[in-house]
Amino acid sequence: SELTELLGWASVINMGYLMFVTIMLAIMGDTITSIHSKIFKIDAKGLKVKYFDFLSNFKVISIVFALVPYLALKIMGY
C-alpha cells in the first residue's frame, strides 16, 4: 500500500508539473523562449521544437513509470 501511495503522489506531482510547464509556455512562451535562446544560443524556432520534445517525452515517461504502475496496483487491490 505504501508503494501504491508513492506512485499515486508521483503521478499527481508529475501531471501537475506537466500542466504548469505547458500553461507557462502558452502564457509566457515568447519571454521564456527569448531568455532560453540567449542562454543556450539556440534560435527560437529550434527551441520551440525542443520544448515540444521535452513535454512529450516527460508525459510518456510519467505515464509509463508512475501512472500505469499506480493503476495496476489499484486494480490488484494493493
Buried (B, 14 or more C-beta within 10 A) or exposed (E): EEEBEBBBEBBEEBBEEBEEBBEEBEEEBEEBBEEBBEEEEBEEEEBBEEBEEEBEEBBEEBBEBBBEBBBEBEEEEE
